[in-house]
Amino acid sequence: MKTMHMLMMPMVLTGGLSTAALADDGSLSPGKLESLLNDADAYGFTHYDDVAIDDGNRLEVEGWRDDGWQLDIDMLIEDGSLVHEKRHKGTIPDWSLTSDELHQALTNAQNAGMKRFSELDVDERGHVDIEGYDAQNSEIDIRLERNDLTVTGVEHD
């Protein structure tokens, strides 16, 4: 029994390490990000201004509900469960992205070469900045124009 237990231990550790390594690079695959954003939509988000990986195992989402409540939540990347929430009454700014616009911005970033996501930020000047990694695992920064979500710049680090 001891031998079997010891043989299983490396498999458990290897699985844990590979999962940790994926989370430690501070990025998400498009499919995993899509799933987490669907959870955020179900939670009530209708407008977004910031989405980012936090501490390698959480997705921080900031935005608004249709009723004007501003939300700031952290979700576990592993399963989308809510681990932190702050909210206060506010007004939805016209520069924030709707859920459909957010998904379109991310699709446009993927078409510009982003393979894994790290962060998205929308500002009141009309810029959408998306950071992530390209196919060579190099950092990539993509800027989009807020009005039509066209890519206006791509920078490889």
C-alpha positions, 0 to 999 in steps of 0.5 A: 500500500505504501508503494502505491501511495508513493506512486500516486503522489508524483501524479498529484503533485504534477497536476497541481504544478501544471495548474499552478503554472497556468494560473501563475503566468497571469493570463487566461485562454479565450475560452476560460475568459469567456466562461468567466465573463458569462458568469459576470453577466449572470451576476448582473453586469451590463457595462464594464470598465476593467477586467484583470487577473488578480493574484494569479487565481482571481478575475477582478471585474469592475463595471455597472448593473443596469440599475446604476449600481457600480460593482467591483467583484473578484471571482475565482478563476478555477470555478467562477465563484464570487470571493469579494464584492463591493458596490455603490450607487452610481451612474453608468458612464457612456464610455463603458463597454456593454457586454456585447462590446466587451466580447467584440473588443476581445475578439478584435484583440484575438484577431490582432494576435492575442492568444491569452488574456491578462487585462482590459481597461476602458478609459473616459477618453475613449480608449480600450487597452487590452494586455495579454500574450501572443502565440510566442508567449511574448507580452502584447498590448492592444489599443482599440478605439472605443467608438467602433472597437477598431484596433489602433495599435499593437505593441509587442514587448 
